[in-house]
Structure formats: C-alpha cells, structure tokens
Amino acid sequence: PREAVQAPGQASEHFRTAPGEQLPDR
C-alpha cells in the first residue's frame, strides 16, 4: 500500500507485492 511507501527497507517487500508499483529494493 502507499502507506508502506514512506517506510523504506521494511516496506520494500510490500512494494514488490504492490500491483503495478515496483520500487527499488533500497
């Protein structure tokens, strides 16, 4: 979710599950 976007690292795993939203592992 977008809320995790603010949390770098820990949310990194959630980003991959996000549909269409793939952020860098860093």
Secondary structure, DSSP 4 states (H G I P E B T S, - for coil): -HHHHTSTTTTHHHHHHSSS------
